[in-house]
Amino acid sequence: MTLLLVVAALPWLLSIGLRFGSEHIDRRLNPQTAVVLFPLLSVVTAFAVLSSMAALAAVLLASGEIASVALGAGIAVWILWRILEVTQHVRRVAVGSSIASEFGAQARESGGVVLVETDMPDAFAVPSGGGAVVITTGLAQALSDNELRAVIEHEHAHLRHRHSFWIQMCEIATQFDPILQPIAARVRHAAERHADESAAAHSRPDTLSAIARIALLRAHVERGPRTLAGTGGDVVRRVRALSEPPPSRQDRRVFAAGVILILTFAVISVSLFDVVQDVIAPETGEAATAIFR
């Protein structure tokens, strides 16, 4: 049982380490790497945490002791609660995607870009319905032609690199493991930076100017959080980054470290789910949780 508790604690320790070490990790990643690596790390971490709780719940429920069974039942309720949170989150995303898919239908008839009549200065990418870039007339009229092209390329980059998929992957992981909440913000910022660099490949000054101008236009507008808004992420950091040379290619040692972490979480998860299997359906001649005795 002692070994089980030690192994079950590892995902939580790694989760805490990922949360508080994310800033240090982020400094070593270019945007293209960060927008993929952080979601992958978040998913395997959340899965390891879930397997940890499932293993503990299974062992405690099978112990037959009143106090242990009660604790196991409490953990099982927590797991069901987190699964319900994920289900509700996915449902909200699905509903939003269904509504936004109308833009995709319009974009197929207008070359991929949909112009919306409103004074609100905004631009965003809609991945559903085949994908669309939505620009408001309020924003189109406020930008120069070159700035507008930079904005459109920025939003196309969100679609081309499937940023919404990586962001939602991270968001779902944080529903399972709330400790990872700050990672989601880093992924959203990395997605914006990646899209900025895609636009900046055509014209860095125009991209910088467009982002700064949109931020000023939107400064007085109150709005709820958006996944892929024209002024998403930390705008000050984005403008500062665009005033510097493009990010260098990612160090291969960072990729190696990421793969090691992912494999570590995977091994822990498999070991812990083996405990659940031992409790529910132990193999012939093997006592439940024998692997951790």
N, C-alpha and C positions, 0 to 999 in steps of 0.2 A: 504493500500500500504506500510505503514511503517513496519508492521509486515512481509510482504512479503520480503522486502529488508533485514530485520534482519535475517530471516530464510535462504534466498538465500545467505547471506554472510557467514553463518556457515560452509558450505563445504569448502570454500576457507580458512577460518581461521583454520579449522581442517587439511586441506591439508598442509598449511604452518607449522602448529605445528608438523605434522608427519614428514615433511622434516627435520626440525631443531632439532626435538627430536629423530630422528632415531638413532643417535649415542648412546644416553643414553639408548634407548630401546634395541639396539643391544647388549650392554654390559650385559643386563639381560637375554639374550636368548642364549640357546645352539644352535649349528648349525642346528640340526634336526628341532627345532621349528622355527628358523629364516627363513629357506628356504620355509616354508609353511605360517607362520603368516604374513610376510611382503607382499607377493603377495596378500593374502586375504584382508589385510588392504588397499593395493594400489587399488585393484579393486573396493571395496566399496567406497573408497574416490573418485576415478575418476568418478564413476557412480553418486555419490552425486553432484560433480561439474558439470557434464553434465546435471543433472536434474535441478540444480540451473539456469544454463544458458538457458535451454529450458523454464523454468517457466517465467523467466524475458522476454525472447523473445516473448512468447505467450501473456503475459499481455501488453507489449508495443505495439505489432502489433495490438492488439484488441482495443487500447485506442482511435484511430481515430485522435490523434494529430500528426501533421507532424513531429515534432522533436522526439517524442516518437516512432513513426513508423519507422523513419530512424534509430534510435538507435536499435530498435528491429530487423530490417533487418540486421544491422551490426552484432549483436549477432548471428542471424541465420546463416549468412555466416561463422562466426567463428566455429560454431558447425559443419557445413558441411565440413569445411576445416579439422577439427580434425578427422572427420569420414573418409575423404579421406586419411589422413595420416595413420590411422589404417588399411584401406583397402590395401594401398600400402605395409605397413609393413607385413601384413598377406600374401600378394602375394609373397613378397620376401622370406619369411620363407617357404612357400609352394614350391616354385621353388627350393630352396636349399635342402629341404627335399626330393623332387623328385629325384634330382641328386644324393644325398647321399644314397638313398635307394638301389643303386647298391651294396653298402657295405653289406647291410642286406642280400641280396641274396647270396653273397659270404660267409658270416658268417655262414649261415645255412649248408654249406658244409664243414666248417673248424672249427666247434666247438665253434663258437661265436667270434673268433678272426681273423682279417684279417691282414696279413703282407704285407706292401707296400714297394716296392723297391725304396728307395731314401736315400740320405745322410742326409736329413733334419731330425734332432732328434725331433720326435713328437709322441703324443698319444692322441686320443680323442674318445669320444663315439658318435655313430650315432643312434638316436632313431628310425628313419624311416626304413621301409623295414623289420621290425621285430627285429631291434636292432643289433648293431655290435660294437665291440671294434677294433679300427684301430691302429696298431703299425707300425712305420716305421723301416726299417732295420737299419737306422742310430742310432735310439734310442736303439733298441734291442741289437746291438753290443756294445753299450757304457755302458750298465748296467749289473750288476751281475744277476744271475738267481733269487735270492731272491728279488732284487730291481725290476726286471721285473715283478715278480709275484705280487708285491705290486702295481705297476702301473696298471696291468690288473684288479686287484680287485678294485682299485680306479675307473676305468672307468666302470666296471660292476655295481658299486654302483650308478653311475649316471643313468644308465638304470633302475636298480631295483627300485630306489626311484623316478623315473620320474622327475628328476631335470629340464630337458628341458621344461616340461609342466609348472612348477612353474615359471621358468625364463621368458618364453614367456607370461605368464599371467601378470607378472609384467611389461614387456616391452610394452604390449598393453595398460595397464593402464597408463603408462607414455606418450603414444601417445595422450591419451585423456587429461591428466593433466601433462604438462611438469614440473610443480613444483616438481613432485615426481621423477625426473630423478636420483638423488643420491640413491634412494631406490633400483633401478635396480642393481647398482654396489654392494650393500650390499647383495642382493639375490644371485648374481653370486658368491660372496666370500663365503657365507654360504653354497652354493652347493658344492664348492670345499672342504670346511672344513668338511662337512658331509661325503663326499666321502673319505677324508683323514682318518677320524675316522673309517670308515668301513674297510679300508685297514689296519689301525693300529691295529685293533682287532686281526689280524693274526700276525703282527710283527711291533711294533711301530718304532724300530730302522731302519728297512729296508725301511719303508714308508718315514721316515724323510730323510734318505740318498738318496732315489730315487728322491724326490721332489727337494732337494738341488742340486743334480747332474744335473737334467733336467734344472733347472734354470740357472746353469752355462753353460751348453751346448747351451742353447737358447739365452744367453746374447748378443751375437754378431749378432743374426739373426733378421732382420727386418720383421715384419709380421703385418697384419691387426688384428683387434679385433676378438676374437673367443668366442663363448658362453661357450664351455666346453673344453678348451685346457688343456694340461698336466700341464701348469704353470699358470693357471687362478687364479683370485683373487689376494690378496696381499700375495706374496710368503713369504716375511719376517715374516708376522704375522702367516702364516700357519706353517712355520718351528718352530717358537717360541712356537706355541700352541702344536705341536707334541713333543716338548722337555719337556712339562709339563704333569701332569696326565690327563686322559680323562675328558671331561666335565661331570659335575654332572647332575642328572635328573632335568628336568625343574620344577621350582616352580609352583604349581597349581594356585597361585595368579596371575601369569603372564597370564595363560590361561584365567582366569576369566576376567582380564582387557581387553584382546584381544577380548573376546566375547562381552563385554559391548561396546567397541568401534565399532565393526562391527554392532551390533544392533542399535547403535546410528546413524551411517551413513545410515543404511537401513530405519529407521523411517523418517529421514530427506528427503531421496530420494523419499519415497512414498508420503510424504506430498507435496513435490514440483511437482511431476508428477500429483498429484491430481489437482494442479492449472492448469496445461496444459490441463487436461481433462475438467475442468470447463470452460475453454476458448473455446476449440474446440467443446465440446458437453456437455453443462451444463445440469444438471438434471432438471426435471420439477419443476418450482417454485423457482429455485436457480439461482441467478445472478452469472456471471463469477467471480471467485476469491472471492466469499463471505466468504470463510473460512478464508481469511486474511484481511477482512475489520475491 
